[in-house]
């Protein structure tokens, strides 16, 4: 599976997240924009599965996602390290899922994944997530809903809070 970003799919992703005002994806879009400074090309990487660290935010974005009842965040496990429990948010069909946790220094990390994982996800989504994990191990690139990214835990995309 090759999920290299394509201009048309990234444009579709941006349109989806910007137009989805009453959806999970729209809510996450608004939360991330409220708490994180980013540029357009960074947004492309984020939609493609970049592992993002919000340096110096003291877990503000993590807490906002975890505690806002509209996100329907659920505690889940993953292969990523986190000082605090990790939370997943299953987004609309085709939008993947958002995973968030905290760094050892207490800042937020998050990444969009191509498919949900865990007890809240369907069997089909769990199998798709497992397939993405195999692709990640083979290529060294995170697999997001709209592409793949070389920004991983060991080499995160570092952004600053607002």
N, C-alpha and C positions, 0 to 999 in steps of 0.2 A: 504494500500500500504506500503510495507516494502522495504525501499531502503538502508538497511544496506550494507556497502561496501563489495563487494566480490572481492577477488584477481583477478579473471579473468576480471571483469568489470572495475576495476581500471587500470589494465594493458592495456585494450583496450582504456580507456580514455587517458592514457599517450601516447600511440602510436598514437591515433587520434590527440591530440594536438601537439605532436612533429612532425608529418608528414604533418600537414596541413599548409604548409608554405605560400601558397597564399590565404588562407581563413581567415575569421573573427577570427576563433578559433586560427589559427596560429599567427595572428597579436596580439591577446590578450596574448597568451602564451609568445611571445617575449617581449611585453611591461611589463608584470608582472615580468619576469625574469630580465629585465633591471633595474627595480626600487626596487625590493624587495629581501631581503635575506631569503631563505627558505631551508628546508631539505626535503628529499623524503617523510617522513611520514606526514609532513605538507601539501605537495602537495596532498596526498591522502585525507586529510580532506577538502582541498580547492575544489577538484573535487566533493566531497560529500556534498557541500553546506555550509561549514563553513562561518560564518560572520567574516571577517578578517579586522583588523585595522592595518594600517602601521604607527606605532608610530613614530612621529617626521619627517614625510616626507613633512609636510607643503603643502599637497594636490598635490604634484608633479605627482603621478600616476593618480589621479583624473583628473588633467588638461591635461595630455597626452592622456588619453582615450577620454575625452570630446572634445578636440580640433583637434585630428587627423582625417581628413576627411575619411580615410580608415575604421575607426571603424563603421561609420554610426550610431553613438550614438544618441539617441533621448531622450528628456526630458520626464520623467514619474513620476507618483506618486507611493508611496508604503507605507507600514505600518512602515517602518524604519525612525528613526529620522535622519535629515541631516541639517547642517548649510546652505548648498548651494543646488541648484536644483539637483535632482537625475537624473541619466542617465541610460538607459537600452541599451543593445546591443543584438540583436537577432542573435544567432550563427547558424551554420549549423544544419540541422535536426539531432536530437539525441544528440546535444551538449548543449542544454538548452539555457540559456541566462545569461548575466553578468549584475549585478546591481551595481552601484557605487554612492557614495555620500561622504560627509565630516562630521567629528565629530565636536562636539562643540568647540574643541581646534584647528580645522582646518586641521586635518590629513585625509588622504584617508581611507575610508572603502569600501570594495567590497565583493560580494558573487556571486557564480554561483547558479542559480536557475534551477529547472527541466524544467520549461516552461516559455516562455515570458508572459508579462502582459501588457495591455493597448491598446491604439488606433492603435499602429503599429502591434499588434499581431492578429493572426487569432482567430475566435470564438473557434475553437478546442483548441488552445493554452491557451486562457483565461480560458476555462473550466478546462483544466488540471492544470493550476496554482491555480485556486480556490480549486480544489481537494487537491493539495499539501498543501494549507493553512489549510484546515480542518485536514489533517494528522499532520501538525506542531502543531496545537492547541491541538490535542489529545495526541501526543507523546512528545511534547516539543523539537523536533529535526527539524532543517532546512532540507528541501528536495532539494537536488542537482540533477544534471543530472546523477550522477553515484553512488548515495548512500544518506545517511542521516548523519547529524553531530550534536553533542551536543553543538557546538560553535554557540551561538546566540548573538544577540545584547547585552544582559545582561552579557554574558560570551564569549567575542570574542577571536578569535585566534589572538594574538598580535605578529606582525612581525616587524622587523627593516628595514629601507630603506638601499639601497646600497649607 
